[in-house]
Amino acid sequence: MAYVHIDDANGFYDAEQRVVKVDISSTPNEKRSVVAHELGHVHHGHTCGDGRDGACLRRLPPSALD
């Protein structure tokens, strides 16, 4: 897992590097949710191309974790 700056998502699974990348500016609740979601991709063997297509991106609306 790596914390990085991501402009358009809270996180994604980079299948080529086999790394879950999480936006460094996400809140702790968002980070937990993103990691759980992305580990689902890992568990199910999703490759999603380069890890940046819509199927692997995790976008959260501000109210999602209220």
Secondary structure as GFF3:
##gff-version 3
##sequence-region A 1 66
A	DSSP	beta_strand	2	4	.	.	.	ID=ss1
A	DSSP	beta_strand	11	14	.	.	.	ID=ss2
A	DSSP	beta_strand	19	23	.	.	.	ID=ss3
A	DSSP	alpha_helix	28	43	.	.	.	ID=ss4
A	DSSP	beta_strand	57	58	.	.	.	ID=ss5
###
